[in-house]
Amino acid sequence: MLRYLEIKERLRESILVMQPNDKLPSRPQLCKRLDTTRTTLDKAIKELVEEGLLTAHNGSGTYVTEKSIDQVTIKGSLGVIVPNIMESVYPSMVRGIENIAHKNGFTITLCNSDSSVKKQERYVHQMIRSGVAGIIIVPVITDNPQKIYQLYEQLCRVQIPLVFCNRNIPKIDVPFVTSNSFYGGYLATRHLIVRGYRHIAYISRKNYCTSVERCQGYLAALVEAGLDIDREIIVLQGRSNSTNEEAGYVEMARLLKEGHAMDAVFCFNDYVSRGVIRAVRERGLRVSADIGIIGYDNEIFGETMNPPITSVSYHNLEIGEKAAELMCTMLRKEKLPEFKYYLYEPEVIVRESSLGPERKEVIKIV
């Protein structure tokens, strides 16, 4: 790419996160910031002026025009960013978004963040430059949310509507559509209790809002049934920094080695449950008869495992459709309710990993 074109694109990125009538830094300051010559900078600015994104006033400076903001709100495409479209949660969700987008005359632009803050940021900037009408996003989990806040502040400045799916970012006031993780955790644990399990562990890889909500549901079900809460078999933050499956294996192997009384495990997701099953088998125990196991997310591989994994499923298609409906409402400039939080109820998909222990104690649950 010619150097002046590179400088032009970098200036365009800066313009898109500025307000109309904002003044650009002086030419010497821009030359220093962009590491370029005055001739190259002048050529890049000249073309942006000709395109109507900037206006230059002799003796006063160079300013952002209204047109630069209008260009990023052109209807046509909705940006969609998910962690990984290969995970079974997301194909149906994206399909739901596409269903509503198509009905309203939009296409969708789909990107995978791979749970990377940097990759998510790069895609958001690319979507701003390409002129998407709005962005529906599953935010990346991060221990340092400051950079995420800065990213969404940029979206607010360029007036691009935003909808969160599955996860939200505290203090960012945008519509949020998700499944009820508390209720899902309650249903999963209640299922195990009804099947006759009494000493139920909970294992998650990472301590964040969703894992905490599922744990709260788990605790509620234990309290309702009058069962003791053993805090030694509750794992919110796995000691392994690797995958969910590896964390499940490491934590379950540790709990078994320490000799904790357990006859079932509620796993944060199906990948954790796959690791838990491996640890159970290595110990010479039987899945379901000795240790009941339930996962979450209803991943496709769960159906083909031996035994197939009982899992909690939530309404992915409906969540995607609702997110797109909210987006279209915003793009029509229609007012949303003040309470913009939408919850869908999950359900248990029963398979052979949680049929009940060989010895059951009866507890009546109303």
MARZAMI-34495 format. One line per field, with one value per residue (C-alpha): residue number from 1; residue in three letters; x, y, z. Coordinates in steps of 0.02 Angstrom, whole numbers, plus 50000, padded with zeros to 5 digits. Each point is the difference from the previous one (the first is absolute). Layout:
BEGIN
seba	[NUM, ...]
kefi	[Ala, ...]
xx	[X, ...]
yy	[Y, ...]
zz	[Z, ...]
This chain:
BEGIN
seba	[1, 2, 3, 4, 5, 6, 7, 8, 9, 10, 11, 12, 13, 14, 15, 16, 17, 18, 19, 20, 21, 22, 23, 24, 25, 26, 27, 28, 29, 30, 31, 32, 33, 34, 35, 36, 37, 38, 39, 40, 41, 42, 43, 44, 45, 46, 47, 48, 49, 50, 51, 52, 53, 54, 55, 56, 57, 58, 59, 60, 61, 62, 63, 64, 65, 66, 67, 68, 69, 70, 71, 72, 73, 74, 75, 76, 77, 78, 79, 80, 81, 82, 83, 84, 85, 86, 87, 88, 89, 90, 91, 92, 93, 94, 95, 96, 97, 98, 99, 100, 101, 102, 103, 104, 105, 106, 107, 108, 109, 110, 111, 112, 113, 114, 115, 116, 117, 118, 119, 120, 121, 122, 123, 124, 125, 126, 127, 128, 129, 130, 131, 132, 133, 134, 135, 136, 137, 138, 139, 140, 141, 142, 143, 144, 145, 146, 147, 148, 149, 150, 151, 152, 153, 154, 155, 156, 157, 158, 159, 160, 161, 162, 163, 164, 165, 166, 167, 168, 169, 170, 171, 172, 173, 174, 175, 176, 177, 178, 179, 180, 181, 182, 183, 184, 185, 186, 187, 188, 189, 190, 191, 192, 193, 194, 195, 196, 197, 198, 199, 200, 201, 202, 203, 204, 205, 206, 207, 208, 209, 210, 211, 212, 213, 214, 215, 216, 217, 218, 219, 220, 221, 222, 223, 224, 225, 226, 227, 228, 229, 230, 231, 232, 233, 234, 235, 236, 237, 238, 239, 240, 241, 242, 243, 244, 245, 246, 247, 248, 249, 250, 251, 252, 253, 254, 255, 256, 257, 258, 259, 260, 261, 262, 263, 264, 265, 266, 267, 268, 269, 270, 271, 272, 273, 274, 275, 276, 277, 278, 279, 280, 281, 282, 283, 284, 285, 286, 287, 288, 289, 290, 291, 292, 293, 294, 295, 296, 297, 298, 299, 300, 301, 302, 303, 304, 305, 306, 307, 308, 309, 310, 311, 312, 313, 314, 315, 316, 317, 318, 319, 320, 321, 322, 323, 324, 325, 326, 327, 328, 329, 330, 331, 332, 333, 334, 335, 336, 337, 338, 339, 340, 341, 342, 343, 344, 345, 346, 347, 348, 349, 350, 351, 352, 353, 354, 355, 356, 357, 358, 359, 360, 361, 362, 363, 364, 365, 366]
kefi	[Met, Leu, Arg, Tyr, Leu, Glu, Ile, Lys, Glu, Arg, Leu, Arg, Glu, Ser, Ile, Leu, Val, Met, Gln, Pro, Asn, Asp, Lys, Leu, Pro, Ser, Arg, Pro, Gln, Leu, Cys, Lys, Arg, Leu, Asp, Thr, Thr, Arg, Thr, Thr, Leu, Asp, Lys, Ala, Ile, Lys, Glu, Leu, Val, Glu, Glu, Gly, Leu, Leu, Thr, Ala, His, Asn, Gly, Ser, Gly, Thr, Tyr, Val, Thr, Glu, Lys, Ser, Ile, Asp, Gln, Val, Thr, Ile, Lys, Gly, Ser, Leu, Gly, Val, Ile, Val, Pro, Asn, Ile, Met, Glu, Ser, Val, Tyr, Pro, Ser, Met, Val, Arg, Gly, Ile, Glu, Asn, Ile, Ala, His, Lys, Asn, Gly, Phe, Thr, Ile, Thr, Leu, Cys, Asn, Ser, Asp, Ser, Ser, Val, Lys, Lys, Gln, Glu, Arg, Tyr, Val, His, Gln, Met, Ile, Arg, Ser, Gly, Val, Ala, Gly, Ile, Ile, Ile, Val, Pro, Val, Ile, Thr, Asp, Asn, Pro, Gln, Lys, Ile, Tyr, Gln, Leu, Tyr, Glu, Gln, Leu, Cys, Arg, Val, Gln, Ile, Pro, Leu, Val, Phe, Cys, Asn, Arg, Asn, Ile, Pro, Lys, Ile, Asp, Val, Pro, Phe, Val, Thr, Ser, Asn, Ser, Phe, Tyr, Gly, Gly, Tyr, Leu, Ala, Thr, Arg, His, Leu, Ile, Val, Arg, Gly, Tyr, Arg, His, Ile, Ala, Tyr, Ile, Ser, Arg, Lys, Asn, Tyr, Cys, Thr, Ser, Val, Glu, Arg, Cys, Gln, Gly, Tyr, Leu, Ala, Ala, Leu, Val, Glu, Ala, Gly, Leu, Asp, Ile, Asp, Arg, Glu, Ile, Ile, Val, Leu, Gln, Gly, Arg, Ser, Asn, Ser, Thr, Asn, Glu, Glu, Ala, Gly, Tyr, Val, Glu, Met, Ala, Arg, Leu, Leu, Lys, Glu, Gly, His, Ala, Met, Asp, Ala, Val, Phe, Cys, Phe, Asn, Asp, Tyr, Val, Ser, Arg, Gly, Val, Ile, Arg, Ala, Val, Arg, Glu, Arg, Gly, Leu, Arg, Val, Ser, Ala, Asp, Ile, Gly, Ile, Ile, Gly, Tyr, Asp, Asn, Glu, Ile, Phe, Gly, Glu, Thr, Met, Asn, Pro, Pro, Ile, Thr, Ser, Val, Ser, Tyr, His, Asn, Leu, Glu, Ile, Gly, Glu, Lys, Ala, Ala, Glu, Leu, Met, Cys, Thr, Met, Leu, Arg, Lys, Glu, Lys, Leu, Pro, Glu, Phe, Lys, Tyr, Tyr, Leu, Tyr, Glu, Pro, Glu, Val, Ile, Val, Arg, Glu, Ser, Ser, Leu, Gly, Pro, Glu, Arg, Lys, Glu, Val, Ile, Lys, Ile, Val]
xx	[50000, 50063, 50055, 49875, 49858, 50056, 50000, 49829, 49927, 50074, 49925, 49832, 50003, 50030, 49862, 49871, 50016, 49991, 49850, 49944, 50095, 50140, 50168, 50144, 50170, 50118, 50097, 50167, 49916, 49923, 50166, 50082, 49857, 49986, 50188, 49982, 50052, 49899, 49981, 49928, 49884, 49937, 49960, 49901, 49903, 49965, 49912, 49899, 49946, 49948, 49900, 49909, 50065, 50104, 49991, 50151, 49989, 50150, 50081, 49881, 50034, 49919, 49832, 49892, 49840, 49824, 50023, 50136, 49875, 49859, 50108, 50010, 49811, 49958, 49873, 50047, 50096, 49998, 50165, 49998, 50149, 50001, 50141, 49998, 49865, 50055, 49934, 49824, 49925, 50032, 49939, 49818, 50023, 50075, 49861, 49872, 50089, 50003, 49814, 49949, 50135, 49939, 49819, 50055, 50110, 50170, 50141, 50119, 50190, 50061, 50168, 50078, 50092, 50079, 49977, 50141, 49979, 50119, 49910, 49831, 50065, 50070, 49835, 49900, 50112, 49985, 49810, 50000, 50102, 49891, 49842, 49898, 49833, 50019, 50100, 49937, 50140, 50041, 50131, 50168, 50031, 50145, 50074, 50039, 49840, 50074, 50047, 49826, 49920, 50106, 49947, 49815, 50021, 50064, 49843, 49893, 50093, 49970, 49819, 50001, 49864, 50062, 49917, 50083, 49962, 50039, 50117, 49993, 50125, 49957, 49960, 49974, 49817, 49951, 49866, 50054, 49923, 50050, 49945, 49959, 50160, 49936, 49847, 50105, 50113, 49847, 49923, 50162, 50022, 49817, 50008, 50143, 49908, 49841, 50102, 50063, 50170, 50038, 50182, 50013, 50156, 50009, 50150, 50037, 50161, 49983, 49918, 49892, 49819, 49929, 50091, 49948, 49817, 49999, 50080, 49867, 49865, 50092, 50003, 49815, 49953, 50103, 49921, 49825, 50030, 50071, 50171, 50162, 50113, 50179, 50107, 50150, 49921, 49951, 50130, 49971, 50178, 50093, 50185, 50037, 50024, 49971, 49838, 49832, 50023, 50171, 49936, 49857, 50122, 50125, 49869, 49903, 50160, 50050, 49831, 50001, 50179, 49955, 49861, 49851, 49829, 49923, 49871, 49967, 50076, 49916, 50125, 50003, 49997, 50013, 50187, 50027, 49890, 50107, 50153, 49904, 49948, 50181, 50053, 49855, 50046, 50185, 49947, 49908, 49829, 49844, 49915, 49820, 50001, 50144, 50013, 49857, 50052, 49905, 50076, 49939, 49978, 49942, 50153, 49981, 50140, 49903, 49877, 50137, 50101, 49995, 49889, 49911, 50007, 49846, 50009, 49909, 49944, 49939, 49903, 50141, 49889, 49879, 50142, 50072, 49829, 49965, 50172, 49967, 49824, 50070, 50133, 49870, 49894, 50150, 50039, 49821, 50032, 49858, 50010, 50049, 49933, 50107, 50031, 50096, 50046, 49923, 50009, 49955, 49969, 50114, 49951, 50084, 50036, 50005, 50124, 50091, 50132, 49876, 49877, 50023, 50113, 49976, 49944, 49875, 49939, 49826, 49976, 49832, 50012, 49841]
yy	[50000, 50176, 50092, 50141, 49874, 49916, 50169, 50037, 49839, 50036, 50174, 49926, 49885, 50150, 50100, 49862, 50012, 50190, 50115, 50118, 50165, 49925, 50076, 49891, 50025, 50119, 49939, 49993, 49899, 49880, 49978, 49952, 49885, 49912, 50000, 50077, 50150, 50160, 49966, 49825, 50063, 50145, 49881, 49883, 50145, 50075, 49841, 49988, 50181, 49958, 49851, 50115, 49922, 50151, 50186, 50117, 50181, 50111, 50062, 49900, 49816, 49840, 49939, 49843, 50019, 49932, 49886, 49900, 49948, 49967, 49879, 49877, 49985, 49943, 49859, 49839, 49886, 49950, 49951, 49842, 49950, 49833, 49908, 49850, 49953, 49817, 49992, 49928, 50148, 50121, 49928, 50006, 50171, 50071, 49917, 50091, 50165, 49966, 49956, 50170, 50096, 49929, 50046, 50179, 50016, 49975, 49879, 49946, 50007, 49861, 49998, 49885, 50086, 49836, 50076, 50123, 50181, 50060, 49903, 50063, 50179, 49979, 49932, 50140, 50130, 49911, 49999, 50186, 50034, 49888, 50093, 49868, 50063, 49916, 49868, 49848, 49928, 49867, 50098, 49923, 49957, 50099, 50036, 50178, 50078, 50175, 49969, 49928, 50158, 50106, 49896, 50020, 50185, 50014, 49912, 50122, 50148, 49941, 49961, 49818, 49902, 49854, 49844, 49874, 49813, 49870, 50116, 50183, 50129, 50084, 50186, 49997, 50039, 49902, 49865, 49829, 49833, 49839, 49837, 49991, 49925, 50001, 49900, 49884, 49962, 49970, 49882, 49903, 49972, 49962, 49868, 49914, 50008, 49928, 49857, 49956, 50085, 50084, 50056, 50113, 50097, 50152, 50027, 50153, 50053, 50188, 50112, 50127, 50054, 49849, 49870, 50090, 50007, 49813, 49967, 50104, 49895, 49843, 50063, 50047, 49823, 49923, 50115, 49964, 49813, 50019, 49934, 50055, 50117, 49935, 50148, 49888, 49926, 50166, 50057, 50171, 50037, 49849, 49983, 49956, 50145, 49887, 49947, 49968, 49814, 49998, 50104, 49876, 49855, 50082, 50057, 49836, 49898, 50111, 49984, 49810, 49988, 50104, 49877, 50118, 49918, 50026, 49906, 50130, 50152, 50150, 50064, 50180, 49939, 49841, 50022, 50000, 49844, 49911, 50026, 49947, 49837, 49962, 50024, 49892, 49858, 50008, 49974, 49841, 50074, 49987, 50153, 50013, 49849, 50064, 50182, 50087, 50138, 50143, 50132, 50161, 50070, 49836, 49986, 49882, 49884, 49964, 49891, 49886, 49976, 49837, 50025, 50147, 50154, 50074, 50187, 50165, 50081, 50177, 50081, 50055, 50037, 50106, 50096, 50044, 50052, 50111, 50083, 50040, 50063, 50119, 50058, 50036, 50094, 50110, 50029, 50057, 50128, 49924, 50011, 49844, 49962, 50068, 49821, 49927, 49831, 49846, 49824, 49832, 49844, 49849, 49816, 49836, 49876, 49833, 49867, 49853, 50088, 50037, 49855, 49988, 49911, 49817, 50049, 50141, 50103, 50068, 50186, 50072, 50160, 50099]
zz	[50000, 49960, 50157, 49982, 49983, 50161, 50087, 49925, 50074, 50170, 49995, 49946, 50153, 50112, 49916, 50027, 50188, 50006, 50009, 49859, 50006, 50106, 49953, 49943, 50083, 49910, 49847, 50095, 50139, 49874, 49909, 50163, 50056, 49831, 49968, 49828, 49897, 49978, 49812, 50029, 50137, 49893, 49857, 50115, 50079, 49829, 49942, 50162, 49973, 49821, 50066, 50120, 50160, 50048, 49971, 50007, 50053, 49962, 50157, 50111, 49969, 49934, 50066, 49995, 49897, 50028, 49850, 50087, 50133, 49876, 49904, 50144, 50021, 49825, 50001, 49916, 50119, 50183, 50078, 50106, 50109, 50094, 50089, 49883, 49874, 50016, 50178, 49996, 50092, 49858, 49832, 50057, 50078, 49840, 49901, 50108, 49969, 49813, 49997, 50069, 49907, 49834, 50036, 50032, 49846, 50082, 49967, 50138, 50012, 50116, 50092, 50130, 50143, 50061, 50174, 49962, 50057, 49863, 49863, 50060, 49998, 49824, 49934, 50081, 49917, 49833, 50017, 50039, 49843, 49892, 50052, 50091, 50064, 50170, 50093, 50097, 50106, 50128, 50099, 50039, 50182, 50072, 50171, 49943, 49932, 49975, 49818, 49969, 50072, 49884, 49850, 50037, 50034, 49822, 49937, 50098, 49925, 49822, 50047, 49947, 50094, 50104, 50072, 50116, 49992, 50135, 50096, 50045, 50060, 50166, 49990, 49810, 49971, 49845, 49970, 50063, 49948, 50086, 50077, 50185, 50070, 50179, 49950, 49892, 50148, 50107, 49871, 49977, 50188, 50029, 49862, 50091, 50166, 49926, 49926, 50174, 50013, 50166, 50003, 49848, 49950, 49887, 49887, 49893, 49915, 50024, 50130, 49907, 49996, 49907, 50104, 50160, 49945, 49960, 50169, 50086, 49916, 50057, 50179, 49993, 49948, 50140, 50130, 49934, 50018, 50175, 49949, 50081, 49903, 49996, 49948, 49975, 49843, 49921, 49872, 49922, 49946, 49934, 50040, 49819, 49878, 49850, 49915, 50082, 49972, 50081, 50147, 50024, 50000, 50120, 50125, 50001, 50018, 50148, 50087, 49979, 50063, 50153, 50039, 49999, 50011, 49828, 49901, 49863, 49916, 49920, 49869, 49940, 49819, 49897, 49972, 50188, 50013, 49870, 50110, 50155, 49916, 49958, 50181, 50063, 49883, 50044, 50181, 49951, 50034, 49893, 49924, 50061, 50117, 50108, 49946, 49910, 49880, 49920, 49885, 49922, 49823, 49920, 49887, 49852, 50059, 50159, 49905, 49934, 50159, 50097, 50093, 49920, 50113, 50082, 49968, 50020, 49838, 49976, 49859, 49885, 49849, 50101, 50082, 49829, 49934, 50150, 49986, 49816, 50037, 50130, 49877, 49865, 50126, 50042, 49817, 49971, 50139, 50102, 50189, 50098, 50174, 50141, 50058, 49852, 50077, 49916, 50076, 49922, 50103, 49969, 50008, 50048, 49861, 50090, 49942, 50079, 50106, 50141, 50013, 50189, 50125, 50041, 50176, 50012, 50146, 49969, 50018, 49956, 49898, 49973]
